[in-house]
Amino acid sequence: AQSVTQLGSHVSVSEGALVLLRCNYSSSVPPYLFWYVQYPNQGLQLLLKYTSAATLVKGINGFEAEFKKSETSFHLTKPSAHMSDAAEYFCAVARMEYGNKLVFGAGTILRVKS
Amino acid sequence: NAGVTQTPKFQVLKTGQSMTLQCAQDMNHEYMSWYRQDPGMGLRLIHYSVGAGITDQGEVPNGYNVSRSTTEDFPLRLLSAAPSQTSVYFCASRVGTALNTEAFFGQGTRLTVV
């Protein structure tokens, strides 16, 4: 069954530094993968999604993610962190049950230091 | 651009009380769902609906009921609140059930049961 694992519940980076948030998936079929961001006291917002068209996916706010089948990974990166990037990030995979529901990872809280 | 609207934003209930969390979307989406978010556990699916008049249970349905009389509305009812239902609840909608469709989330309802 499809699922995702996010490595690191908290990540701290300095402003201007590279952001790397890790997500590994398990799936017996080509997966549909998503990254969402949740700002404090708000709902989740889609950052980007992988649907097999291209392995490098660009999203909003300068984020991108690379699908690596050999590593079963879909890590999220941003070259230079901004203070406004501080939020919780969720990786998700579409799963063929419950009406093709989304299965979410436990989330990674990103802290950006000035 | 209302998207998905949830009310109320905050609620405190006493054990045993009942209440309804409201959710409405104006995007004519077929698929609607309710999740609960608990620290370190990501989002877990409570109930979902693939269209008006059709509802089904998700992963954690006990203690909750839903109905879908119209495409737009998908209320979640807590039958007899328990402290274990203290959580943040999110309503989400998707245009359909295809695996590559992303979910749009409401702003959430923070529920405390005392």
Interface residues (C-beta under 8 A of the other chain):
Chain A: S9 Y32 F34 Y36 N41 Q42 G43 L44 Q45 L46 K49 T51 F90 A94 M96 Y98 G99 N100 K101 L102 F104 G105 A106 G107
Chain B: V4 Y31 S33 G40 M41 G42 L43 L45 Y48 V50 D56 G58 E59 F90 A92 T97 A98 L99 N100 E102 A103 F104 F105 G106 Q107 G108
